[in-house]
């Protein structure tokens, strides 16, 4: 997802121990963002949360930019792993897969971690161009599964058109955070709003007429797009 030309120093003490230390650093950085806000995300605070010295933290990450890059990879890789587990459980059923993934994303908005972390990331990106680029890369990676399923459900859409639909879905779900998130005013309405959102997404995916043509004719949505919802 990101350029790793400026590599961090390899962790000492073996791969497992080094990986455990990196995860501890990531979780400490998340805790600072969630509890203190992006304006207080400093290497000193992260080191204190991770129970290591600032010098030890710099051994792994010379700068906060290096750490932020891998932190966002750590966050999105967790979501992608969950998407893969959902799809494996359901099998080859694009509509059901899309519904389940959207249900997971919207339900997750209600967790304190998600409610607090992503708005802090958005705020950071408004003031830091580097953070903005990382955030855009994170969401592009997250939308890959949506793009793949949209392609199966509507064969008339070009790659660019699929990305537009996926962007609409992603933005719609993220925007719900401020209303349905942890301790937000409409949190109790999450199940009903989630159902409305998913119906809207399926309608957009299966009825949007794209510009992709075969033998001079615009192709109709595939039979998969008419898969009945349970």
WOPE-V131415 format. One line per field, one symbol per residue. phi: phi as a letter, one per 40 degrees, with the letter a starting at -180 (. if undefined). psi: psi as a letter, one per 20 degrees, with the letter a starting at -180 (. if undefined). burial: I if it has 16 or more other C-alpha atoms within 10 Angstrom, else O. Layout:
phi=???
psi=???
burial=???
This chain:
phi=.bcbccccccccggccccccccccccccccccdccbgccbcbccccccccfbccccccccbcacccccdcccccccccccccdcccccccgcadccccccccccccccdccddcdcccdcccccccbbdccccccccccccccdccdccccccaccccdccccccccdccccccccdcbbcdgcdbdccddccdccccccccccccbcccbcbbfgbcccdcccccdccc
psi=hrpkhnqrqpqrjqgggghhhghhgghggggggghiqhijnqhghggghilrqhhhghhgohrhggggghghggghhgghhhghhghhhhamngghggghghgggghhhiqggghhgghhgggghhiohghgghgghghghhighggghhhhhoiiprgghghgghgggghgghhigihjapkrhkhijggghgggghggghgggiipoajpqpkjqpqqqrhhijppp.
burial=OOOOOOOIOOIOOOOOOOOOIIOIIIIIIIIIIIOOIIOOIOIOIIIIIIOOOOOOIIOIIIOOOIIIIIIIIOOOOOOIOOIOOIIOOOOOOIIIIIIIIIIIIIIIIIOOIIIIIIIIIOOIIOOOOOIIOIIOIIOIIIIOIIIIIIIIIIIIIOOOIIIOIIIOIIOOIIOIIIIIIIOOOOIOOIOOIIOOIIOOIIOIIIOIIIOIOOOOOOIIIOOOIOOOOO
